Structures are given as structure tokens and as C-alpha cells.
Amino acid sequence: MNIDPDEVFHKISNAGLEWVNLNAKAKLLEDCEKSELSQIIQEYVKKGSKSMASAESEARADQRTFDYICNKTNARRDSDEAKVKYEAAKTWFEAVRTKAATERQEMRQGG
């Protein structure tokens, strides 16, 4: 089996960069969740909610909150999948490298 080191490098690098980008997107959505909810709460306060608790309850039931949470969850899933692909590429390369080293050792020993 001939392995092109440049091709392996690019495959692993691209998988790693995809993971980094998707992880950043997921983290941003996670970090901004409270701000997003606060903006929706403020809309309900301005519309005349009877109390802050009522405005928060309405905001949590709002479709935009549901959509935001779904987007956040999907972004985390995408990031996790990209990490699995990155780790799998690294593991595959290490397995191939180990196999090649073992085969070289066996050839030296006449096996």
C-alpha cells in the first residue's frame, strides 16, 4: 500500500479545520443563548407582559427560542461528527503506519 504523505496531511488537516470551524459555530450559539432569550423576553415586556416571570415564560415558549435551541443542538452535533471524522483520519493513518512498520520488521526477520 503506497501512501502519499501530502495527501494524508491534507486529509487530516482539512478534517481538523472543519472540526475547528464547526466547533466555533456551536460554541458561539451556546454562548449567546442567554442573550438571545433576553432579547425575546424584552420584546414580551414591551408588549405588556404582566411580570418579568410572565415575559420569560412567553419567551421560552416562543418559536424563535425553540428554533435557536434546535440550531444550537444541530451545530453541536455537526461539530461532534466533524471531530469523529478528524479522530478517525488520525487513527487510520496511525494504523496504516504501524502496519507498514510491522511488515518492514517481518521482512527484515525473513518472515
N, C-alpha and C positions, 0 to 999 in steps of 0.2 A: 504494500500500500504506500503510494507516494503522497506525501502531504506537503502542500505549499505553505510554508510558514507565513508568508504575507497574507494569503487568503484566510488562514486561521486567525491571524491577528486582526484582520478587518472584520471577520465574522464576530469575534468576541468583543471587539471594540464597539461595533455597531449595536450589538445586543446590550452592552453595558450603557451606552449613551441613550438608547431607547428607555432603559430602566430609569436612568437618572432623570430624563425629561418627564416621564410619566409619574415618577415619584414626586417630583416638584409640583406637578399639577395637582396630585392628590393632596399633598401637604398644604398647598395654598387653599384648596377648598375646605380642608379640615380646619385650618387656622382662621378662616374667615366666616365660619358658620355662625358664630355669635353675632358678628357684625351684620350679617345678612338677616338674621332673625330680628335683631334690634331695629333695623330699618323697617321691616314689616310691622313690628309692634308699634313703632311711631306712626305709621300710616293709620293703624286702628285707633290710636289715641287721638289723632287729628280728626278722624271720622266720628269721634264722640263715644268711644268705649267708656263704660261706667267706671272702670277702675283699671289700674295697670295690670292686675291679675287677669281681668277680662280681656284686655288687649293682647296679653301674652297668649292666653288660651286661643283666641281667634287667630293669632298669627301662627301658632303651632298647627292649627287645623287648615291653614291656607294652602292651596295647591302649590304655590311658589315654594313654600317650605318643604313640602313633600318632594317636589322636583329637585330642589337643591340637595336634599339628603340622598336622593337616588343618584344624582350626578356625582356627589362626593363618594358614595359607595362604589359606583362603577369605576371611578377614577382610581380608587384604591385597588380594586380587583385588577384593572388593567396594569397597574404598577406591579402588583404581586406576580401576575402572569409574565411580565417582562423580566422580572428578577429570576423567575424559574428558568426562562429561556437562557438568560445570561449564565446562570449557575450550571445549567445543563451543557452549554457550549464549553465552559471551562472544564467540567468533569469529563466530557467526551475527549477533549484534547489530552488531558492527563492520562486517561485510559489508553488512548492510542500510543502516547509516548511511552508509557510503561510497557505495553505490549511489544513495541518495537525494541525497547531496551532488553526485554526478556529474550526475544528472538535473537538479538545480536549475541547475547551471553550464551545461549544454547548453541549457536553456530561456532562460537569460539571453543566450546567444550566438545564439539564434534557430535552434537545431538541433533 
